[in-house]
């Protein structure tokens, strides 16, 4: 949830956490604040998160 908050402070497009347990994921590393697409792809490929793009929102949910 801290990483999402940082991205949301610096972008017009927003990450939205759909399931509370996703906010507890521990992610470390260096990410460019303007590379929202890259961060979303990392969540999908490495953390089993489903990212649904809706306009200016990236909805983060659990992968079934």
mmCIF file as Biopython writes it, N, C-alpha, C and O atoms, coordinates in Angstrom:
data_model
#
loop_
_atom_site.group_PDB
_atom_site.id
_atom_site.type_symbol
_atom_site.label_atom_id
_atom_site.label_alt_id
_atom_site.label_comp_id
_atom_site.label_asym_id
_atom_site.label_entity_id
_atom_site.label_seq_id
_atom_site.pdbx_PDB_ins_code
_atom_site.Cartn_x
_atom_site.Cartn_y
_atom_site.Cartn_z
_atom_site.occupancy
_atom_site.B_iso_or_equiv
_atom_site.auth_seq_id
_atom_site.auth_asym_id
_atom_site.pdbx_PDB_model_num
ATOM 1   N N  . UNK A ? 1  ? 0.819   -1.200  0.000   1.0 0.0 1  A 1 
ATOM 2   C CA . UNK A ? 1  ? 0.000   0.000   0.000   1.0 0.0 1  A 1 
ATOM 3   C C  . UNK A ? 1  ? 0.861   1.262   0.000   1.0 0.0 1  A 1 
ATOM 4   O O  . UNK A ? 1  ? 0.447   2.299   -0.519  1.0 0.0 1  A 1 
ATOM 5   N N  . UNK A ? 2  ? 2.065   1.176   0.584   1.0 0.0 2  A 1 
ATOM 6   C CA . UNK A ? 2  ? 2.954   2.346   0.582   1.0 0.0 2  A 1 
ATOM 7   C C  . UNK A ? 2  ? 3.447   2.658   -0.823  1.0 0.0 2  A 1 
ATOM 8   O O  . UNK A ? 2  ? 3.508   3.823   -1.216  1.0 0.0 2  A 1 
ATOM 9   N N  . UNK A ? 3  ? 3.798   1.626   -1.582  1.0 0.0 3  A 1 
ATOM 10  C CA . UNK A ? 3  ? 4.248   1.842   -2.958  1.0 0.0 3  A 1 
ATOM 11  C C  . UNK A ? 3  ? 3.121   2.429   -3.797  1.0 0.0 3  A 1 
ATOM 12  O O  . UNK A ? 3  ? 3.348   3.334   -4.600  1.0 0.0 3  A 1 
ATOM 13  N N  . UNK A ? 4  ? 1.917   1.922   -3.616  1.0 0.0 4  A 1 
ATOM 14  C CA . UNK A ? 4  ? 0.754   2.449   -4.347  1.0 0.0 4  A 1 
ATOM 15  C C  . UNK A ? 4  ? 0.554   3.917   -4.009  1.0 0.0 4  A 1 
ATOM 16  O O  . UNK A ? 4  ? 0.308   4.728   -4.902  1.0 0.0 4  A 1 
ATOM 17  N N  . UNK A ? 5  ? 0.655   4.267   -2.737  1.0 0.0 5  A 1 
ATOM 18  C CA . UNK A ? 5  ? 0.493   5.665   -2.326  1.0 0.0 5  A 1 
ATOM 19  C C  . UNK A ? 5  ? 1.543   6.559   -2.977  1.0 0.0 5  A 1 
ATOM 20  O O  . UNK A ? 5  ? 1.237   7.674   -3.401  1.0 0.0 5  A 1 
ATOM 21  N N  . UNK A ? 6  ? 2.779   6.072   -3.057  1.0 0.0 6  A 1 
ATOM 22  C CA . UNK A ? 6  ? 3.842   6.862   -3.691  1.0 0.0 6  A 1 
ATOM 23  C C  . UNK A ? 6  ? 3.560   7.082   -5.174  1.0 0.0 6  A 1 
ATOM 24  O O  . UNK A ? 6  ? 3.707   8.198   -5.673  1.0 0.0 6  A 1 
ATOM 25  N N  . UNK A ? 7  ? 3.158   6.033   -5.878  1.0 0.0 7  A 1 
ATOM 26  C CA . UNK A ? 7  ? 2.825   6.172   -7.303  1.0 0.0 7  A 1 
ATOM 27  C C  . UNK A ? 7  ? 1.648   7.130   -7.484  1.0 0.0 7  A 1 
ATOM 28  O O  . UNK A ? 7  ? 1.664   7.968   -8.385  1.0 0.0 7  A 1 
ATOM 29  N N  . UNK A ? 8  ? 0.636   7.010   -6.640  1.0 0.0 8  A 1 
ATOM 30  C CA . UNK A ? 8  ? -0.551  7.849   -6.788  1.0 0.0 8  A 1 
ATOM 31  C C  . UNK A ? 8  ? -0.261  9.321   -6.513  1.0 0.0 8  A 1 
ATOM 32  O O  . UNK A ? 8  ? -0.940  10.190  -7.060  1.0 0.0 8  A 1 
ATOM 33  N N  . UNK A ? 9  ? 0.726   9.619   -5.682  1.0 0.0 9  A 1 
ATOM 34  C CA . UNK A ? 9  ? 1.101   11.015  -5.435  1.0 0.0 9  A 1 
ATOM 35  C C  . UNK A ? 9  ? 1.749   11.659  -6.653  1.0 0.0 9  A 1 
ATOM 36  O O  . UNK A ? 9  ? 1.703   12.878  -6.817  1.0 0.0 9  A 1 
ATOM 37  N N  . UNK A ? 10 ? 2.350   10.838  -7.504  1.0 0.0 10 A 1 
ATOM 38  C CA . UNK A ? 10 ? 3.157   11.368  -8.601  1.0 0.0 10 A 1 
ATOM 39  C C  . UNK A ? 10 ? 2.562   11.161  -9.989  1.0 0.0 10 A 1 
ATOM 40  O O  . UNK A ? 10 ? 3.200   11.505  -10.984 1.0 0.0 10 A 1 
ATOM 41  N N  . UNK A ? 11 ? 1.361   10.610  -10.078 1.0 0.0 11 A 1 
ATOM 42  C CA . UNK A ? 11 ? 0.769   10.318  -11.381 1.0 0.0 11 A 1 
ATOM 43  C C  . UNK A ? 11 ? -0.688  10.738  -11.450 1.0 0.0 11 A 1 
ATOM 44  O O  . UNK A ? 11 ? -1.393  10.756  -10.441 1.0 0.0 11 A 1 
ATOM 45  N N  . UNK A ? 12 ? -1.125  11.071  -12.642 1.0 0.0 12 A 1 
ATOM 46  C CA . UNK A ? 12 ? -2.542  11.358  -12.879 1.0 0.0 12 A 1 
ATOM 47  C C  . UNK A ? 12 ? -3.326  10.051  -12.861 1.0 0.0 12 A 1 
ATOM 48  O O  . UNK A ? 12 ? -4.420  9.974   -12.303 1.0 0.0 12 A 1 
ATOM 49  N N  . UNK A ? 13 ? -2.745  9.019   -13.485 1.0 0.0 13 A 1 
ATOM 50  C CA . UNK A ? 13 ? -3.365  7.697   -13.440 1.0 0.0 13 A 1 
ATOM 51  C C  . UNK A ? 13 ? -3.192  7.134   -12.031 1.0 0.0 13 A 1 
ATOM 52  O O  . UNK A ? 13 ? -2.207  7.436   -11.358 1.0 0.0 13 A 1 
ATOM 53  N N  . UNK A ? 14 ? -4.135  6.326   -11.592 1.0 0.0 14 A 1 
ATOM 54  C CA . UNK A ? 14 ? -4.151  5.835   -10.220 1.0 0.0 14 A 1 
ATOM 55  C C  . UNK A ? 14 ? -4.138  4.320   -10.130 1.0 0.0 14 A 1 
ATOM 56  O O  . UNK A ? 14 ? -4.758  3.626   -10.936 1.0 0.0 14 A 1 
ATOM 57  N N  . UNK A ? 15 ? -3.419  3.822   -9.132  1.0 0.0 15 A 1 
ATOM 58  C CA . UNK A ? 15 ? -3.491  2.422   -8.751  1.0 0.0 15 A 1 
ATOM 59  C C  . UNK A ? 15 ? -4.575  2.311   -7.685  1.0 0.0 15 A 1 
ATOM 60  O O  . UNK A ? 15 ? -4.621  3.116   -6.756  1.0 0.0 15 A 1 
ATOM 61  N N  . UNK A ? 16 ? -5.442  1.320   -7.819  1.0 0.0 16 A 1 
ATOM 62  C CA . UNK A ? 16 ? -6.520  1.102   -6.854  1.0 0.0 16 A 1 
ATOM 63  C C  . UNK A ? 16 ? -6.412  -0.331  -6.351  1.0 0.0 16 A 1 
ATOM 64  O O  . UNK A ? 16 ? -6.426  -1.273  -7.143  1.0 0.0 16 A 1 
ATOM 65  N N  . UNK A ? 17 ? -6.304  -0.496  -5.038  1.0 0.0 17 A 1 
ATOM 66  C CA . UNK A ? 17 ? -6.204  -1.827  -4.445  1.0 0.0 17 A 1 
ATOM 67  C C  . UNK A ? 17 ? -7.615  -2.342  -4.185  1.0 0.0 17 A 1 
ATOM 68  O O  . UNK A ? 17 ? -8.354  -1.776  -3.379  1.0 0.0 17 A 1 
ATOM 69  N N  . UNK A ? 18 ? -7.984  -3.432  -4.881  1.0 0.0 18 A 1 
ATOM 70  C CA . UNK A ? 18 ? -9.337  -3.986  -4.762  1.0 0.0 18 A 1 
ATOM 71  C C  . UNK A ? 18 ? -9.470  -4.933  -3.570  1.0 0.0 18 A 1 
ATOM 72  O O  . UNK A ? 18 ? -10.561 -5.060  -3.015  1.0 0.0 18 A 1 
ATOM 73  N N  . UNK A ? 19 ? -8.406  -5.589  -3.170  1.0 0.0 19 A 1 
ATOM 74  C CA . UNK A ? 19 ? -8.440  -6.547  -2.062  1.0 0.0 19 A 1 
ATOM 75  C C  . UNK A ? 19 ? -7.428  -6.105  -1.004  1.0 0.0 19 A 1 
ATOM 76  O O  . UNK A ? 19 ? -6.245  -5.928  -1.297  1.0 0.0 19 A 1 
ATOM 77  N N  . UNK A ? 20 ? -7.900  -5.933  0.206   1.0 0.0 20 A 1 
ATOM 78  C CA . UNK A ? 20 ? -7.077  -5.370  1.281   1.0 0.0 20 A 1 
ATOM 79  C C  . UNK A ? 20 ? -5.764  -6.124  1.486   1.0 0.0 20 A 1 
ATOM 80  O O  . UNK A ? 20 ? -4.744  -5.506  1.790   1.0 0.0 20 A 1 
ATOM 81  N N  . UNK A ? 21 ? -5.775  -7.454  1.324   1.0 0.0 21 A 1 
ATOM 82  C CA . UNK A ? 21 ? -4.546  -8.220  1.583   1.0 0.0 21 A 1 
ATOM 83  C C  . UNK A ? 21 ? -3.434  -7.858  0.600   1.0 0.0 21 A 1 
ATOM 84  O O  . UNK A ? 21 ? -2.260  -8.078  0.898   1.0 0.0 21 A 1 
ATOM 85  N N  . UNK A ? 22 ? -3.777  -7.312  -0.558  1.0 0.0 22 A 1 
ATOM 86  C CA . UNK A ? 22 ? -2.739  -6.883  -1.506  1.0 0.0 22 A 1 
ATOM 87  C C  . UNK A ? 22 ? -1.946  -5.712  -0.958  1.0 0.0 22 A 1 
ATOM 88  O O  . UNK A ? 22 ? -0.776  -5.538  -1.299  1.0 0.0 22 A 1 
ATOM 89  N N  . UNK A ? 23 ? -2.567  -4.918  -0.121  1.0 0.0 23 A 1 
ATOM 90  C CA . UNK A ? 23 ? -1.875  -3.788  0.490   1.0 0.0 23 A 1 
ATOM 91  C C  . UNK A ? 23 ? -0.758  -4.221  1.429   1.0 0.0 23 A 1 
ATOM 92  O O  . UNK A ? 23 ? 0.123   -3.427  1.759   1.0 0.0 23 A 1 
ATOM 93  N N  . UNK A ? 24 ? -0.793  -5.480  1.859   1.0 0.0 24 A 1 
ATOM 94  C CA . UNK A ? 24 ? 0.220   -5.999  2.774   1.0 0.0 24 A 1 
ATOM 95  C C  . UNK A ? 24 ? 1.389   -6.665  2.044   1.0 0.0 24 A 1 
ATOM 96  O O  . UNK A ? 24 ? 2.351   -7.086  2.687   1.0 0.0 24 A 1 
ATOM 97  N N  . UNK A ? 25 ? 1.325   -6.766  0.713   1.0 0.0 25 A 1 
ATOM 98  C CA . UNK A ? 25 ? 2.438   -7.356  -0.037  1.0 0.0 25 A 1 
ATOM 99  C C  . UNK A ? 25 ? 3.720   -6.582  0.240   1.0 0.0 25 A 1 
ATOM 100 O O  . UNK A ? 25 ? 3.727   -5.351  0.231   1.0 0.0 25 A 1 
ATOM 101 N N  . UNK A ? 26 ? 4.790   -7.303  0.483   1.0 0.0 26 A 1 
ATOM 102 C CA . UNK A ? 26 ? 6.079   -6.649  0.701   1.0 0.0 26 A 1 
ATOM 103 C C  . UNK A ? 26 ? 6.830   -6.621  -0.623  1.0 0.0 26 A 1 
ATOM 104 O O  . UNK A ? 26 ? 7.154   -7.657  -1.203  1.0 0.0 26 A 1 
ATOM 105 N N  . UNK A ? 27 ? 7.091   -5.421  -1.076  1.0 0.0 27 A 1 
ATOM 106 C CA . UNK A ? 27 ? 7.789   -5.211  -2.341  1.0 0.0 27 A 1 
ATOM 107 C C  . UNK A ? 27 ? 8.948   -4.269  -2.056  1.0 0.0 27 A 1 
ATOM 108 O O  . UNK A ? 27 ? 8.778   -3.228  -1.422  1.0 0.0 27 A 1 
ATOM 109 N N  . UNK A ? 28 ? 10.113  -4.644  -2.527  1.0 0.0 28 A 1 
ATOM 110 C CA . UNK A ? 28 ? 11.241  -3.736  -2.352  1.0 0.0 28 A 1 
ATOM 111 C C  . UNK A ? 28 ? 11.933  -3.561  -3.699  1.0 0.0 28 A 1 
ATOM 112 O O  . UNK A ? 28 ? 11.873  -4.429  -4.570  1.0 0.0 28 A 1 
ATOM 113 N N  . UNK A ? 29 ? 12.568  -2.457  -3.839  1.0 0.0 29 A 1 
ATOM 114 C CA . UNK A ? 29 ? 13.275  -2.173  -5.076  1.0 0.0 29 A 1 
ATOM 115 C C  . UNK A ? 29 ? 13.200  -0.702  -5.399  1.0 0.0 29 A 1 
ATOM 116 O O  . UNK A ? 29 ? 12.656  0.100   -4.640  1.0 0.0 29 A 1 
ATOM 117 N N  . UNK A ? 30 ? 13.755  -0.370  -6.537  1.0 0.0 30 A 1 
ATOM 118 C CA . UNK A ? 30 ? 13.725  1.015   -7.010  1.0 0.0 30 A 1 
ATOM 119 C C  . UNK A ? 30 ? 12.857  1.058   -8.244  1.0 0.0 30 A 1 
ATOM 120 O O  . UNK A ? 30 ? 13.072  0.310   -9.198  1.0 0.0 30 A 1 
ATOM 121 N N  . UNK A ? 31 ? 11.883  1.931   -8.221  1.0 0.0 31 A 1 
ATOM 122 C CA . UNK A ? 31 ? 10.933  2.056   -9.319  1.0 0.0 31 A 1 
ATOM 123 C C  . UNK A ? 31 ? 10.844  3.518   -9.724  1.0 0.0 31 A 1 
ATOM 124 O O  . UNK A ? 31 ? 10.823  4.412   -8.877  1.0 0.0 31 A 1 
ATOM 125 N N  . UNK A ? 32 ? 10.794  3.746   -11.013 1.0 0.0 32 A 1 
ATOM 126 C CA . UNK A ? 32 ? 10.581  5.112   -11.496 1.0 0.0 32 A 1 
ATOM 127 C C  . UNK A ? 32 ? 9.136   5.496   -11.243 1.0 0.0 32 A 1 
ATOM 128 O O  . UNK A ? 32 ? 8.221   4.766   -11.624 1.0 0.0 32 A 1 
ATOM 129 N N  . UNK A ? 33 ? 8.929   6.610   -10.620 1.0 0.0 33 A 1 
ATOM 130 C CA . UNK A ? 33 ? 7.579   7.053   -10.266 1.0 0.0 33 A 1 
ATOM 131 C C  . UNK A ? 33 ? 6.720   7.298   -11.498 1.0 0.0 33 A 1 
ATOM 132 O O  . UNK A ? 33 ? 5.493   7.261   -11.411 1.0 0.0 33 A 1 
ATOM 133 N N  . UNK A ? 34 ? 7.347   7.550   -12.648 1.0 0.0 34 A 1 
ATOM 134 C CA . UNK A ? 34 ? 6.567   7.811   -13.861 1.0 0.0 34 A 1 
ATOM 135 C C  . UNK A ? 34 ? 6.360   6.547   -14.702 1.0 0.0 34 A 1 
ATOM 136 O O  . UNK A ? 34 ? 5.821   6.629   -15.806 1.0 0.0 34 A 1 
ATOM 137 N N  . UNK A ? 35 ? 6.779   5.381   -14.200 1.0 0.0 35 A 1 
ATOM 138 C CA . UNK A ? 35 ? 6.644   4.131   -14.947 1.0 0.0 35 A 1 
ATOM 139 C C  . UNK A ? 35 ? 5.566   3.243   -14.318 1.0 0.0 35 A 1 
ATOM 140 O O  . UNK A ? 35 ? 5.847   2.143   -13.842 1.0 0.0 35 A 1 
ATOM 141 N N  . UNK A ? 36 ? 4.354   3.736   -14.327 1.0 0.0 36 A 1 
ATOM 142 C CA . UNK A ? 36 ? 3.232   3.011   -13.751 1.0 0.0 36 A 1 
ATOM 143 C C  . UNK A ? 36 ? 2.978   1.701   -14.485 1.0 0.0 36 A 1 
ATOM 144 O O  . UNK A ? 36 ? 2.665   0.690   -13.857 1.0 0.0 36 A 1 
ATOM 145 N N  . UNK A ? 37 ? 3.109   1.711   -15.802 1.0 0.0 37 A 1 
ATOM 146 C CA . UNK A ? 37 ? 2.919   0.495   -16.605 1.0 0.0 37 A 1 
ATOM 147 C C  . UNK A ? 37 ? 3.919   -0.585  -16.194 1.0 0.0 37 A 1 
ATOM 148 O O  . UNK A ? 37 ? 3.547   -1.747  -16.027 1.0 0.0 37 A 1 
ATOM 149 N N  . UNK A ? 38 ? 5.169   -0.209  -16.034 1.0 0.0 38 A 1 
ATOM 150 C CA . UNK A ? 38 ? 6.199   -1.159  -15.649 1.0 0.0 38 A 1 
ATOM 151 C C  . UNK A ? 38 ? 5.943   -1.761  -14.275 1.0 0.0 38 A 1 
ATOM 152 O O  . UNK A ? 38 ? 6.144   -2.958  -14.069 1.0 0.0 38 A 1 
ATOM 153 N N  . UNK A ? 39 ? 5.501   -0.936  -13.337 1.0 0.0 39 A 1 
ATOM 154 C CA . UNK A ? 39 ? 5.190   -1.419  -12.000 1.0 0.0 39 A 1 
ATOM 155 C C  . UNK A ? 39 ? 4.008   -2.381  -12.045 1.0 0.0 39 A 1 
ATOM 156 O O  . UNK A ? 39 ? 4.023   -3.416  -11.379 1.0 0.0 39 A 1 
ATOM 157 N N  . UNK A ? 40 ? 2.986   -2.044  -12.825 1.0 0.0 40 A 1 
ATOM 158 C CA . UNK A ? 40 ? 1.817   -2.916  -12.965 1.0 0.0 40 A 1 
ATOM 159 C C  . UNK A ? 40 ? 2.220   -4.260  -13.573 1.0 0.0 40 A 1 
ATOM 160 O O  . UNK A ? 40 ? 1.747   -5.309  -13.134 1.0 0.0 40 A 1 
ATOM 161 N N  . UNK A ? 41 ? 3.080   -4.230  -14.567 1.0 0.0 41 A 1 
ATOM 162 C CA . UNK A ? 41 ? 3.549   -5.473  -15.195 1.0 0.0 41 A 1 
ATOM 163 C C  . UNK A ? 41 ? 4.342   -6.323  -14.209 1.0 0.0 41 A 1 
ATOM 164 O O  . UNK A ? 41 ? 4.214   -7.548  -14.211 1.0 0.0 41 A 1 
ATOM 165 N N  . UNK A ? 42 ? 5.157   -5.695  -13.368 1.0 0.0 42 A 1 
ATOM 166 C CA . UNK A ? 42 ? 5.895   -6.421  -12.340 1.0 0.0 42 A 1 
ATOM 167 C C  . UNK A ? 42 ? 4.934   -7.106  -11.373 1.0 0.0 42 A 1 
ATOM 168 O O  . UNK A ? 42 ? 5.137   -8.267  -11.019 1.0 0.0 42 A 1 
ATOM 169 N N  . UNK A ? 43 ? 3.897   -6.403  -10.945 1.0 0.0 43 A 1 
ATOM 170 C CA . UNK A ? 43 ? 2.923   -6.998  -10.030 1.0 0.0 43 A 1 
ATOM 171 C C  . UNK A ? 43 ? 2.258   -8.215  -10.655 1.0 0.0 43 A 1 
ATOM 172 O O  . UNK A ? 43 ? 2.040   -9.225  -9.987  1.0 0.0 43 A 1 
ATOM 173 N N  . UNK A ? 44 ? 1.938   -8.114  -11.934 1.0 0.0 44 A 1 
ATOM 174 C CA . UNK A ? 44 ? 1.301   -9.231  -12.628 1.0 0.0 44 A 1 
ATOM 175 C C  . UNK A ? 44 ? 2.251   -10.421 -12.778 1.0 0.0 44 A 1 
ATOM 176 O O  . UNK A ? 44 ? 1.871   -11.559 -12.504 1.0 0.0 44 A 1 
ATOM 177 N N  . UNK A ? 45 ? 3.460   -10.163 -13.205 1.0 0.0 45 A 1 
ATOM 178 C CA . UNK A ? 45 ? 4.375   -11.260 -13.531 1.0 0.0 45 A 1 
ATOM 179 C C  . UNK A ? 45 ? 5.045   -11.889 -12.313 1.0 0.0 45 A 1 
ATOM 180 O O  . UNK A ? 45 ? 5.355   -13.080 -12.335 1.0 0.0 45 A 1 
ATOM 181 N N  . UNK A ? 46 ? 5.269   -11.129 -11.271 1.0 0.0 46 A 1 
ATOM 182 C CA . UNK A ? 46 ? 6.037   -11.637 -10.138 1.0 0.0 46 A 1 
ATOM 183 C C  . UNK A ? 46 ? 5.243   -11.851 -8.855  1.0 0.0 46 A 1 
ATOM 184 O O  . UNK A ? 46 ? 5.685   -12.575 -7.963  1.0 0.0 46 A 1 
ATOM 185 N N  . UNK A ? 47 ? 4.085   -11.230 -8.761  1.0 0.0 47 A 1 
ATOM 186 C CA . UNK A ? 47 ? 3.342   -11.293 -7.506  1.0 0.0 47 A 1 
ATOM 187 C C  . UNK A ? 47 ? 1.941   -11.860 -7.654  1.0 0.0 47 A 1 
ATOM 188 O O  . UNK A ? 47 ? 1.174   -11.863 -6.691  1.0 0.0 47 A 1 
ATOM 189 N N  . UNK A ? 48 ? 1.592   -12.339 -8.839  1.0 0.0 48 A 1 
ATOM 190 C CA . UNK A ? 48 ? 0.285   -12.948 -9.031  1.0 0.0 48 A 1 
ATOM 191 C C  . UNK A ? 48 ? -0.876  -11.997 -8.855  1.0 0.0 48 A 1 
ATOM 192 O O  . UNK A ? 48 ? -1.953  -12.402 -8.418  1.0 0.0 48 A 1 
ATOM 193 N N  . UNK A ? 49 ? -0.670  -10.746 -9.189  1.0 0.0 49 A 1 
ATOM 194 C CA . UNK A ? 49 ? -1.721  -9.736  -9.084  1.0 0.0 49 A 1 
ATOM 195 C C  . UNK A ? 49 ? -2.345  -9.553  -10.467 1.0 0.0 49 A 1 
ATOM 196 O O  . UNK A ? 49 ? -1.638  -9.509  -11.474 1.0 0.0 49 A 1 
ATOM 197 N N  . UNK A ? 50 ? -3.655  -9.448  -10.507 1.0 0.0 50 A 1 
ATOM 198 C CA . UNK A ? 50 ? -4.333  -9.135  -11.757 1.0 0.0 50 A 1 
ATOM 199 C C  . UNK A ? 50 ? -4.505  -7.626  -11.829 1.0 0.0 50 A 1 
ATOM 200 O O  . UNK A ? 50 ? -5.007  -7.009  -10.890 1.0 0.0 50 A 1 
ATOM 201 N N  . UNK A ? 51 ? -4.093  -7.037  -12.930 1.0 0.0 51 A 1 
ATOM 202 C CA . UNK A ? 51 ? -4.226  -5.591  -13.126 1.0 0.0 51 A 1 
ATOM 203 C C  . UNK A ? 51 ? -5.226  -5.367  -14.246 1.0 0.0 51 A 1 
ATOM 204 O O  . UNK A ? 51 ? -5.025  -5.804  -15.380 1.0 0.0 51 A 1 
ATOM 205 N N  . UNK A ? 52 ? -6.308  -4.678  -13.905 1.0 0.0 52 A 1 
ATOM 206 C CA . UNK A ? 52 ? -7.335  -4.347  -14.882 1.0 0.0 52 A 1 
ATOM 207 C C  . UNK A ? 52 ? -7.262  -2.850  -15.143 1.0 0.0 52 A 1 
ATOM 208 O O  . UNK A ? 52 ? -7.427  -2.043  -14.229 1.0 0.0 52 A 1 
ATOM 209 N N  . UNK A ? 53 ? -7.016  -2.489  -16.383 1.0 0.0 53 A 1 
ATOM 210 C CA . UNK A ? 53 ? -6.891  -1.074  -16.742 1.0 0.0 53 A 1 
ATOM 211 C C  . UNK A ? 53 ? -8.255  -0.533  -17.148 1.0 0.0 53 A 1 
ATOM 212 O O  . UNK A ? 53 ? -8.897  -1.046  -18.065 1.0 0.0 53 A 1 
ATOM 213 N N  . UNK A ? 54 ? -8.684  0.516   -16.445 1.0 0.0 54 A 1 
ATOM 214 C CA . UNK A ? 54 ? -9.969  1.171   -16.732 1.0 0.0 54 A 1 
ATOM 215 C C  . UNK A ? 54 ? -9.736  2.675   -16.789 1.0 0.0 54 A 1 
ATOM 216 O O  . UNK A ? 54 ? -9.658  3.341   -15.757 1.0 0.0 54 A 1 
ATOM 217 N N  . UNK A ? 55 ? -9.629  3.190   -17.979 1.0 0.0 55 A 1 
ATOM 218 C CA . UNK A ? 55 ? -9.371  4.624   -18.116 1.0 0.0 55 A 1 
ATOM 219 C C  . UNK A ? 55 ? -8.069  4.997   -17.446 1.0 0.0 55 A 1 
ATOM 220 O O  . UNK A ? 55 ? -7.012  4.491   -17.822 1.0 0.0 55 A 1 
ATOM 221 N N  . UNK A ? 56 ? -8.127  5.876   -16.457 1.0 0.0 56 A 1 
ATOM 222 C CA . UNK A ? 56 ? -6.942  6.328   -15.731 1.0 0.0 56 A 1 
ATOM 223 C C  . UNK A ? 56 ? -6.689  5.529   -14.461 1.0 0.0 56 A 1 
ATOM 224 O O  . UNK A ? 56 ? -5.869  5.932   -13.637 1.0 0.0 56 A 1 
ATOM 225 N N  . UNK A ? 57 ? -7.382  4.396   -14.285 1.0 0.0 57 A 1 
ATOM 226 C CA . UNK A ? 57 ? -7.192  3.565   -13.107 1.0 0.0 57 A 1 
ATOM 227 C C  . UNK A ? 57 ? -6.614  2.205   -13.466 1.0 0.0 57 A 1 
ATOM 228 O O  . UNK A ? 57 ? -6.907  1.635   -14.517 1.0 0.0 57 A 1 
ATOM 229 N N  . UNK A ? 58 ? -5.792  1.712   -12.569 1.0 0.0 58 A 1 
ATOM 230 C CA . UNK A ? 58 ? -5.255  0.361   -12.650 1.0 0.0 58 A 1 
ATOM 231 C C  . UNK A ? 58 ? -5.789  -0.356  -11.414 1.0 0.0 58 A 1 
ATOM 232 O O  . UNK A ? 58 ? -5.311  -0.118  -10.305 1.0 0.0 58 A 1 
ATOM 233 N N  . UNK A ? 59 ? -6.760  -1.216  -11.595 1.0 0.0 59 A 1 
ATOM 234 C CA . UNK A ? 59 ? -7.378  -1.939  -10.484 1.0 0.0 59 A 1 
ATOM 235 C C  . UNK A ? 59 ? -6.543  -3.177  -10.182 1.0 0.0 59 A 1 
ATOM 236 O O  . UNK A ? 59 ? -6.360  -4.034  -11.045 1.0 0.0 59 A 1 
ATOM 237 N N  . UNK A ? 60 ? -6.037  -3.268  -8.954  1.0 0.0 60 A 1 
ATOM 238 C CA . UNK A ? 60 ? -5.188  -4.378  -8.525  1.0 0.0 60 A 1 
ATOM 239 C C  . UNK A ? 60 ? -6.040  -5.367  -7.747  1.0 0.0 60 A 1 
ATOM 240 O O  . UNK A ? 60 ? -6.648  -5.005  -6.740  1.0 0.0 60 A 1 
ATOM 241 N N  . UNK A ? 61 ? -6.088  -6.604  -8.203  1.0 0.0 61 A 1 
ATOM 242 C CA . UNK A ? 61 ? -6.890  -7.606  -7.515  1.0 0.0 61 A 1 
ATOM 243 C C  . UNK A ? 61 ? -6.145  -8.928  -7.450  1.0 0.0 61 A 1 
ATOM 244 O O  . UNK A ? 61 ? -5.111  -9.112  -8.091  1.0 0.0 61 A 1 
ATOM 245 N N  . UNK A ? 62 ? -6.688  -9.836  -6.668  1.0 0.0 62 A 1 
ATOM 246 C CA . UNK A ? 62 ? -6.079  -11.167 -6.535  1.0 0.0 62 A 1 
ATOM 247 C C  . UNK A ? 62 ? -6.299  -11.937 -7.819  1.0 0.0 62 A 1 
ATOM 248 O O  . UNK A ? 62 ? -7.346  -11.818 -8.456  1.0 0.0 62 A 1 
ATOM 249 N N  . UNK A ? 63 ? -5.315  -12.719 -8.194  1.0 0.0 63 A 1 
ATOM 250 C CA . UNK A ? 63 ? -5.470  -13.612 -9.332  1.0 0.0 63 A 1 
ATOM 251 C C  . UNK A ? 63 ? -6.206  -14.850 -8.823  1.0 0.0 63 A 1 
ATOM 252 O O  . UNK A ? 63 ? -5.773  -15.474 -7.855  1.0 0.0 63 A 1 
ATOM 253 N N  . UNK A ? 64 ? -7.323  -15.211 -9.473  1.0 0.0 64 A 1 
ATOM 254 C CA . UNK A ? 64 ? -8.094  -16.366 -8.989  1.0 0.0 64 A 1 
ATOM 255 C C  . UNK A ? 64 ? -7.334  -17.668 -9.124  1.0 0.0 64 A 1 
ATOM 256 O O  . UNK A ? 64 ? -7.849  -18.725 -8.760  1.0 0.0 64 A 1 
#
